[in-house]
Amino acid sequence: MKRKRREREENMKIELHFPYASWIMKVVEEDSSGRILQDELRTKFSALCTSNGVWTCLCRSINRIFPSVTLQRLTRKKISTYLGLAWKSHKEVETFQLANIQKYLPSSVFFMSNAITIPTDTLCNGNVVMKQVIVCENIWKLQVRGKTVEMKTLGFDAVFTSDTQCLNLVIDMVRKVRLCMGVSVTKDANVPKEYISSTVDGNSGRYVFRAGNCLQAVAWTTYGGVCKTCRHLYQCCYKPPKENVVEVSDSLELNDSDHSDLAVILKRVFPNASNEMQVLLESQHKALQSKSPSGRRWDKQVISVCLSLWVGSPKTYNSLKDSNMLILPSGRSLSKYKNYVPQDVGINDEVLQWMHMAAKEANLPANGWAGGLIHDEMTVQQDLVLDMREGKTRLVGWIDTGEEGDNLRVLKEGHLTQKLASRAFQITFLGYTGFRFPVCHFPTGGITASELNIIMWEAIGKLRDYSFDVDFILQDGGEENRSFIKSSFQEDPRDAQYCSASMLDPHAGYIIHIQEFSHNMKNLRNAVLTSGHNDQHTRLIMKDGHEIVWQHWISAVKWDRAVNIRRICANITDQHLFPTTSGKRRNHLAENMLNKDMLYLMECYQHSLEDGSHLCSTIDFLKQTSILIEVFGDKRGIKAITDDRLQKLNGVLLWFQEWQKNVMSDSSVNKGEKCKMLPSWECLGDVECMLMSFEKVCTKHLTQYANSMVVPSRFNSDVIENNFCQQRGLHNGNTTNPNYYTYCKMTNSIILGQSLKSMGRKSNAGIHVAAAKPFNFYAKEPPAKKLKTGVSQTV
């Protein structure tokens, strides 16, 4: 073995006689916009030298010869590219005599004593260190501090021709040569030392040790700024010995079997430690034994927890990592796991496979694979980003709803145009057991009903391929959403109780369209808010001959504040009574004015009046809205279709239908006035849709899964709105919308940083349920050793 090793070393020495450094500097140059494939460079190199050893030295030297050059590796396509490197262009060559060489030298280089002198920025004992090039009989050599540097160790060609091309190449090579800076020592060290400083700041220097036979220059493949001669002599002769370490005996005796099983040791040392704590301690032990950070291997549990911390706050994670209390994976390693699945426009099979594996990891029961799709839009900044992936460039930020959606838009507008997206359309799956996962997203300028129809059915079909059953589609009362519902039926949707035939299986399956609860509550509050006798009021809502106006709420709250020391509704503020434009979008401001506490306050206020009959319709209205808030805020599951809460909702539905019927049948009022006596038709239709379809959802699911249940508090858009809040929070604060490119990048962070399970009204309430694990944990192939790099630039 030793003989073969010596033979390899001798062969390496022979191979390194090839001047690889001179060759690379002769054929390429630094260019910020340049790029050269590594295979192309290898092909040109192989034409002159076929040695693998020399090629390895060349690859290791490129970053030191050209510091601004980076190597981009695309692992999947096995393509490596040098960024910032370009082929050197041919220039005119002019010959000269050595006596006239001064006129061809740069201003910072001068010719004296038959030597080309190049000053450096290093001071040694107060004197500037010079590099001297001596030319003699078409051979040049390099001297530093009067000592000749061995050219072969630097990969230089010693042949010199009297022309400008060779002269400029030699000067460029000598300037890039790294000088040996010596081994740092203290001022009081009892070794031969020099004082090294910089010409920029001569006062900030250090003392170094240098061997008498110092090589003066550091080879390209050597790490650090010290030559091997100085380092070897210092370690052998002058390096102080280690202090004696006193070994303290422990009460626990370790035998050979203990050393082979670290888990047994940790369990004996820390008997009360949890399994997760033992995994952490074992990973710390292995990390301490690793010789370099690149050789560390981490347990999946450690990676999963670190990912959740890192995506939530990289600054906090780095503070914990830099505290030296724990050895943790670097942010670069974590980003390798986070970005393994790219978030592209549309429905991505890798994302659905990730979702499928996460559901299996969470041990979802059979009914947990069934659920519904929630969709909504978020405003994004109109921005165009140039993104590079797998060696190809693309522009991110255009409106893109799929090929079929683009064709429909061309048919509608009559021409093909590209517009910047102003919205991000998001679809999220929410299961009956609370499992939730972002399915896909699209950049839009405002989704249309036709585009919505195409996207939703494609998503339902794809989810079905991955064992997920979609029973309902939950949406708010937007105009395009209502048009989408109507387009799914040939006749009135109410006749079919908002259950449309499935396009995947029209004869056996059906999809239920349900309106979101919180949006309906805001619409009902806003309808009453516009009811009154002042000029700013646009309607006067009536029920059984009595008015339902916002002034009733204002009067009741003022009475509560003036009469009761302990107010009945202590949480009601002026923001509830006089909401601003942004306040009208707050769910809790609407629900607090329509819940059972407000009902109780209105009843108490009526009893305090001598004649409170004018409040009867208002109280009747609050009875219905309080039932809606109570039922749809209930975290208890509905386990049978005979549940009392379904009967209550059916009573509310009949109340709204009877109210509408009585107003429309009143012949004494014209049609225009009738419309002002009710909330808007859209609002009433959304409430009717919500109540009808929720009962159908319960009936369908409980019939298919006998021991299952439907939780009413999940039938709102909190899950997807929470997604949008995290998008804003991860991008420069909670009030700033990202562009679509940033939206894509943040989606994986949200998936890995939040709980998979939604409990109750808060979509982040699943504290005891683990977040999704990286897709790498489920994939059969190991994660790539190098992070896939890309170049992104905002246009």
C-alpha positions in Angstrom: 0.0 0.0 0.0 2.8 2.4 0.9 4.6 1.6 -2.4 1.5 2.3 -4.4 1.0 5.6 -2.6 4.5 6.7 -3.2 4.1 5.8 -6.9 0.9 7.9 -7.1 2.7 10.8 -5.4 5.6 10.6 -7.9 3.2 10.4 -10.8 1.4 13.5 -9.4 4.7 15.4 -9.2 5.4 14.5 -12.9 1.9 15.5 -13.9 2.0 18.8 -12.1 4.9 19.9 -14.4 2.2 20.9 -16.8 1.8 24.8 -16.5 -2.0 24.7 -15.8 -2.1 28.1 -14.2 -0.5 29.8 -17.2 -2.8 27.9 -19.5 -6.0 28.9 -17.7 -5.0 32.6 -17.5 -4.0 32.5 -21.2 -7.4 31.3 -22.5 -10.0 32.8 -20.1 -10.5 36.1 -18.2 -12.9 37.5 -15.6 -16.2 38.9 -17.0 -19.2 39.6 -14.7 -21.6 38.7 -17.5 -19.7 35.7 -18.8 -20.3 32.0 -18.3 -18.4 28.9 -19.4 -19.5 25.3 -19.1 -17.1 23.1 -17.1 -17.3 20.3 -19.7 -16.3 22.8 -22.5 -13.3 23.9 -20.5 -12.4 20.2 -19.8 -12.5 19.5 -23.5 -10.1 22.2 -24.4 -7.8 21.2 -21.5 -7.8 17.5 -22.5 -6.4 18.4 -25.9 -3.2 19.4 -24.2 -3.1 17.3 -21.0 -5.1 14.1 -20.2 -4.0 13.9 -16.6 -6.9 13.8 -14.1 -4.6 15.0 -11.3 -3.7 18.2 -13.1 -7.3 18.8 -14.0 -8.3 18.4 -10.3 -5.6 21.0 -9.4 -6.8 23.3 -12.0 -10.5 23.1 -10.8 -9.3 23.8 -7.2 -7.2 26.8 -8.4 -9.8 28.6 -10.5 -11.5 30.3 -7.5 -8.2 31.5 -6.2 -6.9 32.7 -9.5 -10.3 34.4 -10.3 -11.9 35.2 -6.9 -15.1 36.6 -8.3 -15.9 33.4 -10.3 -18.5 31.0 -8.9 -19.3 27.5 -9.9 -23.0 26.8 -10.4 -24.0 23.1 -10.2 -27.3 21.9 -11.5 -27.5 18.4 -9.8 -30.4 17.0 -11.7 -28.9 17.6 -15.1 -25.3 17.2 -14.0 -24.3 20.5 -15.5 -21.6 22.7 -14.0 -21.1 26.3 -15.1 -18.5 28.9 -14.2 -20.3 32.2 -13.7 -18.2 35.4 -14.2 -15.7 33.7 -16.6 -15.4 34.3 -20.3 -13.1 33.2 -23.1 -10.2 35.6 -23.7 -10.5 37.5 -26.9 -7.4 37.8 -29.2 -5.7 41.1 -29.2 -3.0 42.6 -31.4 0.5 41.4 -30.4 3.4 43.8 -30.6 7.1 42.8 -30.2 9.7 44.8 -28.4 13.3 44.8 -27.2 14.0 44.3 -23.5 15.8 47.7 -23.4 12.5 49.4 -24.3 10.3 47.3 -22.0 9.5 50.2 -19.7 7.1 51.9 -22.2 5.0 48.7 -22.3 4.6 48.3 -18.6 1.6 49.6 -16.6 2.0 52.7 -14.5 2.1 50.8 -11.2 5.0 48.5 -12.5 8.5 49.7 -13.1 11.7 48.3 -14.6 14.9 48.6 -12.6 18.1 46.6 -12.2 17.2 44.4 -15.2 14.1 43.3 -13.3 10.3 44.0 -13.6 9.3 45.2 -10.1 5.7 44.9 -8.9 4.9 46.4 -5.5 2.4 44.7 -3.2 0.2 46.0 -0.4 2.2 44.1 2.3 4.7 45.7 4.7 7.3 43.5 6.3 9.1 45.3 9.2 8.0 48.6 7.7 9.3 47.8 4.2 7.1 47.2 1.1 7.4 43.7 -0.1 8.2 43.6 -3.9 7.7 40.9 -6.5 10.5 40.9 -9.1 10.4 39.3 -12.5 13.9 38.6 -13.9 14.1 37.8 -17.7 17.2 36.0 -19.0 17.6 34.3 -22.4 13.8 33.8 -23.0 13.3 32.4 -19.5 11.7 34.4 -16.6 11.7 33.7 -12.9 10.0 35.2 -9.9 11.8 36.5 -6.8 10.4 37.6 -3.5 12.6 39.1 -0.8 15.6 38.1 -2.9 14.6 34.4 -3.1 13.5 32.6 -6.2 10.0 31.1 -6.2 9.7 27.6 -7.6 7.6 28.0 -10.8 6.4 24.4 -11.1 4.5 24.5 -7.7 2.6 27.5 -9.0 1.8 25.9 -12.4 3.6 28.7 -14.3 5.3 28.4 -17.7 8.8 29.9 -17.5 9.1 30.6 -21.2 9.2 34.4 -22.0 8.8 35.9 -25.5 9.4 39.6 -26.2 5.8 40.6 -27.1 3.0 42.4 -25.3 0.8 39.3 -25.0 3.4 37.4 -23.0 4.4 40.5 -20.9 0.8 41.2 -19.9 0.3 37.6 -19.0 3.4 37.4 -16.8 2.4 40.6 -15.0 -1.1 39.3 -14.4 0.1 36.0 -13.1 2.6 37.5 -10.8 0.1 39.9 -9.3 -2.2 37.0 -8.5 0.5 35.0 -6.7 -0.3 34.7 -3.0 2.6 35.5 -0.7 3.4 33.4 2.4 2.2 35.5 5.3 3.9 33.4 8.0 2.4 31.8 11.2 0.9 34.3 13.6 2.6 34.4 17.0 2.4 36.7 20.0 4.8 39.6 20.5 6.5 37.8 23.4 6.9 34.5 21.6 10.5 33.2 21.8 10.7 32.5 18.1 12.2 34.4 15.1 9.5 36.8 14.1 8.6 39.6 11.7 6.0 42.3 11.9 3.5 42.1 9.0 1.1 44.9 8.2 -0.7 46.5 5.2 0.1 49.6 3.3 -3.5 50.8 3.8 -3.2 50.7 7.6 0.3 50.2 8.9 -0.7 50.3 12.5 -3.0 47.2 12.4 -0.4 44.5 11.9 0.7 41.2 13.6 3.8 39.3 14.5 4.5 36.2 12.4 7.0 33.4 12.4 8.8 32.6 9.0 11.1 29.7 8.3 14.6 30.5 6.9 13.9 28.4 3.8 10.4 29.9 3.3 8.9 29.2 -0.1 7.8 32.9 -0.2 4.6 31.9 -2.3 1.6 29.7 -1.5 0.5 27.1 -4.0 -3.0 27.6 -5.5 -4.2 24.3 -3.9 -3.0 25.2 -0.4 -5.6 26.4 2.1 -4.6 29.4 4.2 -1.9 32.0 3.6 1.1 30.0 5.0 3.5 27.9 2.9 4.0 24.2 3.9 7.7 24.9 5.0 6.8 27.5 7.5 3.8 25.6 8.9 5.8 22.3 9.2 8.8 23.9 10.9 6.6 25.8 13.4 4.6 22.7 14.3 7.7 20.6 14.8 9.9 23.0 16.7 8.1 26.0 18.1 4.5 25.1 18.7 3.8 25.1 22.4 2.7 21.8 23.9 -0.8 21.3 25.0 -1.6 21.8 28.6 -2.0 18.7 30.7 -5.6 17.7 30.9 -6.7 16.2 34.2 -9.1 13.3 33.6 -11.9 13.3 36.1 -13.3 9.9 36.8 -17.1 9.5 36.5 -19.3 7.3 38.6 -20.5 5.6 35.4 -18.1 2.9 34.1 -18.3 2.4 30.3 -17.5 -0.9 28.8 -17.1 -2.0 25.2 -20.8 -2.6 24.6 -21.6 0.9 25.9 -19.4 2.5 23.4 -21.2 0.7 20.6 -24.6 2.0 21.7 -24.7 5.6 22.5 -28.4 5.6 23.1 -27.9 3.2 26.0 -25.3 5.5 27.6 -27.6 8.6 27.3 -30.5 6.7 28.8 -28.4 5.7 31.8 -26.9 9.2 32.2 -30.3 11.0 31.7 -32.9 8.5 32.7 -35.8 11.0 32.6 -34.9 12.4 29.2 -37.5 12.1 26.4 -36.8 10.3 23.2 -36.5 13.6 21.4 -34.0 14.9 23.9 -31.9 11.7 23.5 -31.9 12.2 19.7 -30.6 15.8 20.2 -27.9 14.7 22.6 -26.8 11.9 20.3 -26.6 14.3 17.4 -24.5 16.7 19.4 -22.1 13.9 20.3 -21.8 12.9 16.6 -21.3 16.5 15.5 -18.5 17.0 18.0 -16.7 13.9 16.7 -17.0 15.1 13.1 -13.7 16.6 11.7 -15.4 19.2 9.5 -18.9 20.7 9.2 -19.4 19.1 5.8 -19.0 15.7 7.4 -21.9 16.1 9.8 -25.0 14.0 9.4 -28.2 14.9 11.1 -31.2 13.0 12.3 -34.5 13.6 10.6 -36.1 14.8 13.8 -33.3 17.4 14.3 -33.7 18.6 10.7 -37.5 18.9 11.0 -37.3 21.0 14.2 -34.5 23.2 12.9 -36.5 23.8 9.7 -39.5 25.0 11.7 -37.4 27.4 13.7 -35.4 28.6 10.7 -38.3 29.3 8.4 -40.1 31.1 11.2 -37.2 33.4 12.0 -33.8 32.9 10.4 -32.3 35.6 12.6 -33.4 33.9 15.8 -32.2 30.6 14.5 -28.8 32.0 13.6 -28.5 33.6 17.0 -29.1 30.2 18.7 -26.6 28.6 16.3 -23.9 31.3 16.9 -24.3 31.1 20.7 -22.1 27.9 20.6 -24.5 26.2 23.1 -25.6 23.8 20.4 -24.2 22.6 17.1 -27.0 23.0 14.5 -27.3 22.6 10.7 -26.4 25.7 8.7 -29.0 27.7 6.9 -27.6 26.6 3.6 -28.2 22.9 4.5 -31.7 23.7 5.7 -32.5 25.6 2.5 -31.5 22.5 0.6 -34.4 20.6 2.3 -36.8 23.5 2.0 -36.4 24.2 -1.7 -36.3 20.5 -2.8 -39.8 20.9 -4.2 -40.0 24.0 -6.4 -43.3 26.0 -6.1 -44.3 26.6 -9.7 -47.4 28.1 -11.3 -50.3 25.7 -11.4 -50.7 22.2 -10.1 -47.4 20.5 -9.3 -47.3 16.7 -9.1 -44.4 16.8 -6.6 -46.4 19.1 -4.3 -49.3 16.6 -4.4 -46.9 13.7 -3.7 -45.5 15.7 -0.8 -49.1 16.2 0.4 -49.9 12.5 0.1 -46.8 11.5 2.0 -47.5 14.1 4.8 -51.0 12.7 5.2 -49.7 9.2 5.5 -47.1 10.4 8.0 -49.9 12.0 10.1 -51.7 8.6 10.1 -54.9 10.2 8.8 -58.0 7.9 9.2 -60.1 7.1 6.1 -62.4 10.0 6.6 -59.4 12.4 6.9 -58.6 11.9 3.2 -61.9 13.5 2.4 -62.6 17.2 2.7 -63.0 20.3 0.6 -61.2 23.0 -1.3 -60.9 26.5 -0.1 -59.9 29.2 -2.5 -59.3 32.9 -2.3 -57.1 35.7 -3.8 -54.4 37.9 -2.3 -53.1 41.1 -3.7 -49.4 40.9 -4.8 -47.1 43.6 -6.1 -46.9 43.9 -9.9 -43.3 42.9 -10.6 -41.4 40.9 -13.2 -38.5 38.7 -12.0 -35.9 37.0 -14.2 -35.4 33.5 -12.6 -32.9 30.9 -13.7 -33.5 27.2 -13.0 -31.7 24.2 -14.4 -29.8 26.3 -16.8 -32.9 28.0 -18.3 -34.2 31.5 -17.7 -37.8 32.4 -17.3 -39.9 35.5 -16.4 -42.0 35.2 -13.3 -44.9 37.6 -12.7 -47.1 37.4 -15.9 -50.7 36.3 -15.6 -50.8 32.6 -16.0 -53.9 30.5 -15.4 -52.9 27.5 -17.5 -53.0 26.9 -21.3 -56.8 26.5 -21.5 -57.4 29.7 -19.4 -55.0 31.6 -21.6 -56.9 30.4 -24.7 -60.2 31.5 -23.2 -58.7 35.0 -22.5 -57.5 35.3 -26.1 -60.9 34.4 -27.4 -62.6 36.9 -25.1 -60.2 39.8 -25.8 -59.6 39.1 -29.4 -55.8 39.4 -29.2 -52.8 38.0 -27.3 -51.4 40.2 -24.6 -49.1 39.7 -21.6 -50.1 41.5 -18.4 -48.5 41.6 -15.0 -50.3 39.7 -12.3 -51.8 41.7 -9.4 -53.3 38.8 -7.5 -52.2 35.4 -6.3 -55.0 32.8 -6.5 -54.5 30.1 -3.8 -56.3 26.7 -3.4 -56.0 24.9 0.0 -57.3 21.4 0.9 -59.0 21.1 4.3 -60.0 17.7 5.5 -62.8 16.7 7.8 -60.2 15.8 10.5 -58.5 19.2 10.2 -55.6 18.2 7.9 -54.8 21.1 5.6 -52.3 21.6 2.8 -51.7 24.3 0.1 -52.5 22.6 -3.2 -51.6 25.1 -5.9 -51.5 28.8 -6.8 -51.8 30.9 -9.9 -50.8 34.5 -10.8 -53.9 36.3 -12.0 -55.3 39.8 -12.6 -58.5 38.7 -10.8 -59.8 35.2 -11.4 -62.8 34.8 -13.6 -65.6 32.3 -13.4 -64.5 30.4 -16.6 -60.9 30.2 -15.3 -62.1 29.1 -11.9 -64.2 26.3 -13.4 -61.2 24.9 -15.3 -58.7 25.2 -12.4 -61.0 23.8 -9.7 -62.0 20.7 -11.7 -58.4 20.0 -12.7 -57.4 20.3 -9.0 -60.2 17.9 -7.9 -59.1 15.4 -10.5 -55.4 15.6 -9.5 -56.3 15.2 -5.8 -58.4 12.2 -6.7 -55.3 10.6 -8.3 -53.5 11.0 -4.9 -56.4 9.4 -2.9 -58.0 12.7 -1.7 -61.7 13.0 -2.1 -63.2 16.5 -2.5 -66.8 16.8 -1.3 -67.2 20.6 -1.2 -65.8 23.9 -2.5 -65.8 26.7 0.1 -65.6 30.3 -1.2 -66.6 33.8 -0.3 -69.4 35.8 -1.9 -67.4 37.4 -4.7 -69.2 38.1 -8.0 -67.0 35.7 -10.0 -67.5 33.0 -7.3 -71.3 33.4 -7.7 -71.0 33.2 -11.4 -68.9 30.0 -11.0 -71.6 28.4 -8.9 -74.3 29.3 -11.4 -72.2 28.0 -14.3 -72.1 24.6 -12.6 -75.9 24.2 -12.8 -78.3 24.1 -15.8 -81.1 25.5 -13.8 -81.5 27.3 -10.4 -78.8 26.1 -8.0 -81.4 26.2 -5.1 -83.4 23.5 -6.8 -80.4 21.1 -6.5 -79.5 22.5 -3.0 -76.2 23.7 -4.5 -75.0 20.2 -5.3 -73.6 20.0 -8.8 -72.8 16.8 -10.7 -69.2 15.9 -10.7 -67.4 16.3 -14.0 -65.2 13.3 -13.1 -68.1 11.0 -12.3 -71.4 12.7 -13.2 -73.6 9.6 -12.5 -72.2 8.7 -9.0 -70.6 11.8 -7.5 -71.5 15.4 -6.8 -69.8 18.5 -5.5 -71.3 20.8 -2.9 -70.8 24.6 -3.3 -70.8 26.4 0.0 -70.4 30.0 0.9 -68.0 31.1 3.6 -69.5 31.9 7.0 -67.4 35.0 8.0 -68.1 36.7 4.7 -71.8 36.3 5.2 -71.7 37.8 8.7 -69.8 40.9 7.4 -72.4 41.3 4.6 -75.3 41.1 7.1 -73.6 43.7 9.3 -72.9 45.9 6.4 -76.5 45.7 5.2 -77.8 46.9 8.6 -75.0 49.5 8.6 -76.5 51.1 5.5 -80.0 51.1 7.0 -81.4 54.3 8.4 -83.0 57.7 7.7 -79.9 59.8 7.1 -78.6 60.8 3.7 -75.6 58.4 3.8 -78.0 55.4 4.3 -79.0 53.7 1.1 -81.8 51.4 2.4 -84.3 51.0 5.2 -84.6 47.4 6.3 -88.1 46.4 7.5 -89.4 43.2 9.1 -93.1 42.8 10.2 -93.6 46.6 10.0 -90.7 47.4 12.2 -87.4 48.9 11.2 -84.0 47.3 11.5 -81.5 50.2 11.6 -78.0 50.6 12.8 -79.1 53.4 15.2 -80.6 50.7 17.4 -77.1 49.2 18.0 -75.6 52.6 18.7 -78.4 53.5 21.2 -78.1 50.2 23.0 -74.3 50.5 23.4 -74.6 54.1 24.6 -77.3 53.1 27.2 -75.0 50.2 28.3 -72.1 52.6 28.9 -74.2 55.2 30.7 -76.3 53.0 33.0 -74.3 49.8 33.8 -71.2 50.0 35.9 -70.2 46.6 34.7 -71.2 46.8 31.0 -73.0 43.9 29.4 -70.9 44.2 26.3 -67.6 45.5 27.6 -65.7 44.6 24.4 -67.7 46.9 22.1 -65.7 50.0 21.1 -66.3 52.9 18.7 -64.5 50.8 16.0 -67.5 48.4 16.2 -70.1 51.2 16.0 -68.3 53.3 13.3 -66.1 50.9 11.4 -63.7 52.3 8.8 -63.1 50.8 5.4 -60.5 48.4 6.7 -62.6 47.8 9.8 -65.5 46.5 7.7 -63.3 43.6 6.6 -62.6 42.5 10.2 -64.5 39.4 11.1 -64.6 39.9 14.8 -66.0 43.4 14.5 -69.0 42.1 12.6 -69.5 39.0 14.8 -69.4 40.9 18.0 -72.3 43.1 16.9 -74.4 40.1 15.9 -73.7 37.5 18.6 -75.7 36.4 21.6 -74.2 39.0 23.9 -75.5 41.7 21.7 -78.8 40.0 21.6 -78.9 40.0 25.4 -77.9 43.7 25.5 -80.7 44.6 23.0 -83.3 42.8 25.1 -82.1 44.6 28.2 -82.2 47.9 26.4 -85.8 47.1 25.2 -87.0 46.4 28.8 -85.5 49.7 30.0 -87.8 51.6 27.6 -91.4 52.4 28.2 -92.3 51.4 24.7 -89.6 49.2 23.1 -91.8 47.6 20.4 -89.8 49.3 17.6 -86.9 46.9 18.6 -88.8 43.7 18.1 -87.6 43.1 14.5 -84.0 44.0 15.5 -84.1 41.5 18.3 -85.6 38.9 16.0 -82.9 39.5 13.5 -80.2 39.2 16.2 -81.7 35.8 17.3 -81.0 34.4 13.9 -77.5 35.8 13.5 -76.6 34.7 17.1 -77.6 31.2 16.2 -75.4 31.3 13.1 -72.4 32.6 15.1 -73.0 30.0 17.8 -73.2 27.0 15.5 -70.5 27.9 13.1 -68.2 28.8 15.9 -68.7 25.5 17.7 -65.7 23.2 17.9 -67.8 20.2 18.8 -68.3 17.9 15.8 -71.7 17.0 14.3 -71.9 13.2 14.4 -75.5 12.7 13.2 -77.9 14.4 10.8 -80.4 14.5 13.7 -78.1 16.9 15.6 -80.1 19.9 17.2 -77.7 22.4 15.6 -78.8 21.3 12.1 -82.4 21.9 13.1 -81.5 25.3 14.4 -79.8 26.2 11.1 -82.8 24.9 9.2 -85.0 27.2 11.3 -82.8 30.2 10.4 -83.0 29.3 6.8 -86.8 29.2 6.9 -86.8 32.6 8.8 -84.8 34.3 6.0 -86.9 32.7 3.3 -90.2 33.7 4.9 -88.9 37.3 5.5 -88.0 37.6 1.8 -91.3 36.1 0.7 -93.4 38.5 2.9 -91.6 41.6 1.6 -91.9 40.6 -2.0 -95.6 39.7 -1.7 -96.5 43.1 -0.3 -98.4 44.8 -3.1 -98.5 48.2 -1.4 -94.8 48.7 -2.1 -93.1 49.0 -5.5 -90.3 46.8 -6.5 -87.6 49.4 -5.9 -88.7 50.0 -2.4 -88.9 46.3 -1.7 -85.2 45.9 -2.6 -84.4 48.6 0.0 -86.4 46.8 2.7 -84.1 43.7 2.6 -80.4 43.1 2.5 -79.0 42.7 -1.0 -80.1 39.8 -3.1 -76.5 38.6 -3.2 -76.3 38.6 0.6 -79.5 36.7 1.0 -78.5 34.2 -1.7 -75.1 33.6 0.0 -76.8 33.0 3.4 -79.3 30.6 1.8 -76.4 28.8 0.0 -74.4 28.5 3.2 -77.3 27.0 5.2 -78.5 24.6 2.5 -75.1 23.3 1.5 -73.8 22.8 5.0 -76.6 20.4 5.7 -75.8 18.6 2.5 -72.1 18.4 3.5 -73.0 16.8 6.8 -75.5 14.4 5.2 -73.0 13.3 2.5 -70.0 12.8 4.9 -71.9 11.1 7.8 -73.6 8.8 5.4 -70.3 7.7 3.8 -68.4 7.5 7.1 -70.6 6.4 10.0 -68.2 7.1 12.8 -67.0 10.4 11.6 -68.0 14.0 12.4 -68.2 17.4 10.8 -66.8 20.3 12.8 -68.8 23.5 12.0 -66.0 25.9 13.1 -63.8 24.8 10.2 -66.2 26.1 7.5 -64.6 29.5 7.1 -61.6 31.0 5.2 -59.4 31.3 8.3 -57.0 28.6 7.0 -56.3 30.4 3.7 -56.4 33.9 5.2 -53.7 32.7 7.7 -51.6 31.6 4.8 -51.9 35.1 3.3 -51.0 36.7 6.7 -47.8 34.6 6.9 -46.9 35.6 3.3 -47.1 39.2 4.3 -45.3 38.6 7.6 -42.4 36.8 6.0 -42.0 39.6 3.5 -40.9 42.8 5.2 -43.7 43.0 7.8 -47.4 42.3 8.0 -48.5 45.3 5.9 -46.4 44.6 2.8 -47.6 42.4 0.0 -44.9 40.4 -1.8 -44.5 40.0 -5.5 -45.5 36.6 -7.1 -41.9 35.3 -7.2 -41.5 35.9 -3.5 -45.0 34.4 -2.9 -43.8 31.1 -4.5 -40.6 31.1 -2.5 -42.4 31.6 0.8 -45.0 28.8 0.3 -42.6 26.0 1.3 -41.6 28.0 4.4 -45.3 28.2 5.4 -45.8 24.5 4.8 -42.8 23.5 6.9 -43.3 26.2 9.6 -47.0 25.6 10.5 -49.0 22.8 11.8 -50.6 20.4 9.4 -53.8 20.3 11.5 -56.4 23.1 11.9 -58.3 23.0 15.1 -61.3 25.3 15.7 -61.4 28.8 14.3 -57.6 29.4 14.4 -55.8 27.6 11.6 -52.6 27.6 13.6 -54.1 26.2 16.7 -52.8 22.6 16.1 -49.9 23.1 18.6 -49.5 19.5 19.4 -49.6 18.3 15.8 -46.3 18.2 14.0 -45.7 20.4 10.9 -45.1 18.9 7.5 -41.7 17.2 7.0 -39.5 18.0 4.0 -40.2 16.2 0.8 -36.6 14.7 1.1 -37.7 12.6 4.0 -40.3 10.8 1.8 -38.4 10.7 -1.4 -36.5 7.5 -2.2 -33.5 9.4 -3.6 -31.3 11.3 -1.1 -31.2 15.1 -1.2 -28.7 16.6 -3.5 -25.2 17.3 -2.0 -25.2 20.8 -3.5 -27.9 23.3 -3.4 -29.4 24.0 -6.8 -28.4 27.6 -7.4 -30.2 30.1 -9.5 -29.9 33.7 -10.6 -32.9 35.9 -10.0 -33.1 39.5 -11.0 -35.9 42.0 -10.8 -36.7 43.6 -14.1 
